[in-house]
Amino acid sequence: MLDHEEFVDRNLIKVRRASASDAVSISSLYRQLVSNPAVSISPDHLQTLAGSESHFVLVAEQDGVVKGTVLLSLCADVMFHKQPFAVVENIIVDQGARSVGIGAALMRAVEVHCKAAECSKIMMLSASHRVEAHKFFERQGYVSSAKVGFVKYRKAFA
């Protein structure tokens, strides 16, 4: 999947790069993901990321309405020459649109990007209480027992 292409699956779910005009929709989705009042989606930042070669904010549309989003970051690595690895973050599907293939379409688009970039792996973290999300990730082929994730939030930085 190249930067300018769209991915349309068999359920007519269109996955594309987010643009500045998607800020309100993404903000609404993120409010379903977390209850942190500090979350702020900047149209300008979305537009900047739309031109990035290593960071991709993708949105999934059904019937012209944004129903899901995911952030994909390609990270430089030194272990395998110039082969990057990928980090997936902030994947969310609207509560009223789950179990119809939107999340799966987003994850397929992520894999298309990662394959084209020759990534060595795709990694993600998920909040420990999001059991249904974990089941979804496992259905997509992700293995939760392969690694152990650790997080240190800003308030705990030295």
N, C-alpha and C positions, 0 to 999 in steps of 0.2 A: 504494500500500500504506500504509494508515494504521497508526499505532502498535499498535493492538490487533488488527489483522488478521493472519492467517496466509496464506502463499502456498503452494499445493499444486500441483505440476506434474503433467504427464501420466504420469510414472513413479512417482507417489505419494511424491514427496520433498516433505516439509513444511519450509518455511522460516519461522522465527518469531524474534521477539526473544529473546535469551538472558535467563535469570533467574539468581538466586543459585544455584539447584539445578544449574545447568549448569557450575559452576566446575571440578569434577573432570574432566568430559569435555573442556572447552576446554583445560584444563591438559595433558591427555594429547595432544591434537592439537598444541598448541604445542611439545611436546617432540619431535614429528616434524618440526616446522618449523625449530627452532633448538636448539642444544645448550648454551644459556646457562643455567647453574644459577641465575642471578638472576631468571629468569622466575617470576613469582608471580601467580596469578589469585585475586583477592579476591572472595568471594561478595558482600560488602557493596558493592564497587565495581560489580560486575555489576548489582546491584539498583538502584544509583543511576543507572547508564547506561540501565537499562530505562525510566526516566522522562524521559530527556533528549529534547529536541526536535531536537537537532543531532548526536547521536552514537548509533549503532546497532550493537550487537553482535548479529549474526544467527547462528543455527545452523540447519543442515539435518539433518533426521531422516529416517531410512528404517527402517520397522518399529519405530518408537519409540526408536531408538538414534541419538544425535548422531554424525553422520559427517563434518561439516564446519562451518566457521565463517568469518566475515569481519567486519571492523570497517569501518563506513562513518561518515565524519565530514563534515558539511555545514559549509562555511566561509563566513563572511560575506565579501563582496567589495565594493569601492567602484567598480570599473571599469564594471560594468554595473548601475548603480543599486542595487537590493536583491537582485539575482539571485545566489544562492550558487554556489559550485563544490563538488565533492565529492572527497574523498580516500578511497581504499580501501587498507586495510592488513591484514596478518595473515590472508590468505586461505589456508586449508589444508583439504584433504580427506584423511581417513584413508587411509593407504597401501593398506589392503586393500579400499577402496571406490572407487578411482579408475576413471575411464572409464565410469561408469554414469549420468552426468548430474548428480551432486551439485554439482560446481563450477559448472556451467552454471546450475543452479537458483539457487544463491547469487547469481551475477552478474545473472541476470534480476531477482531480488528487489531487488538494489541499483539496477538501472536503473528499476524501478517506483518506488522511493523517490525517486530523483533526478528522474524526470519529474514526479512529484507536487509536488516542491519547486521545480520549474522551474530546476534546476541548469544552468549554462552548459556544464559539462564534468565528466568523471570522470577523476581522475588516480590513478596508483599507481606505486610503485617495486617492483622485484623484484630480489633478489640476482642478480648477473651470472652466477653459476654454475647458476642454476635454469632451464636451457635448456628442459626439458619444460614448465615453468610458462609460459615465454614463448610457446611454441607454443600453449598453451591460451588465453592472453590474446589472441593474434592471431586465433584461431578465434572468439573472442567479439567481435571487431571493434575491438580496441584496437590502436593504431598505435605501435610503438616508435620510429619515426624522427621523430615529430612534435615531440618535445622531448628535451632532455638532462637527466637527473636528477643531482643532487648531494646528498651526505649528509655531515654532520659530526657525529660521535658525541660524546656527553657528555665523554668523557675528553680530547677535543681542544678543548673550550671554553676560552676565555680565562679 
